[in-house]
Amino acid sequence: MRVEVKKENTILLFPCLMIGDEDIIVLFTKPKCGVLIKTNWSNSGDYHEDWDMKRFKPFEGEIVLSNK
């Protein structure tokens, strides 16, 4: 039996939303730099310059922001 796994090479255009482990959603402004949008363990709005991009994939859902 032969098994072949092909991964898509995704070219990221910034800014972009990405989802990671534990449903973390980050708005990346450039590689490794972004604002935390959704998480269960930290404050939304936190900005970091050291995100591990390998732990994220493109987010394909919809985000709605409001002041409500």
N, C-alpha and C positions, 0 to 999 in steps of 0.2 A: 504494500500500500504506500502511496506517496501522498504526503500532506504538504501543502504550500500555503503560507500565510502572507498575504500582501497587504501592506499598510498604505493608506493614502498619505502622500506628502502634502500637508496642508500649509499653504502660504498664509501667514497671518498678516492682516492689515490692521494697523492700530489707529484709533482705539478699538478694542474688542472686548466683549464679555466672554469669560471662560468659567467653566465649572470644574471644581476639584473634589478631592476627598471630602466626605461628610457633607456634601452639597454646598461647599463654599463657593460663592460666586464673586468674582473679582472683575472690575472694569480695568483692564490693562491699558496704559497709555503708551507704553513702549516695553520692550522685553524686560522681564523681571520687576517692572514698576507698575503698581496699580492700587486702586482704592477698593477696599472690601465693601461689597454691596450686601451680601447676605451670609449669615453664619449663625450657629447656635451657641458659640463659645466666646465671641469677642464683639466689640462695638463696631457696628456698621459705620463706614466713613474713615476707618483707619487706613492710612497710606503706608505702603512698604515698598522698599527698593530692592528686596532680596527674595522675591517669590521664586519657588522652584517650578519653572515652567513645565517640567516633565510630569508634574502631578496634575496638570490641567488639560482639558480638552475644550474645544469651542462650544459655547452655550448656544443652543438652537431654540430656546424658548422665548418667552416675552417677559420683560420686566416693566412694571408700572410703578412710577415714583409719584408720591403725593405728600401733602402736608397734613393729611387727615389723621 
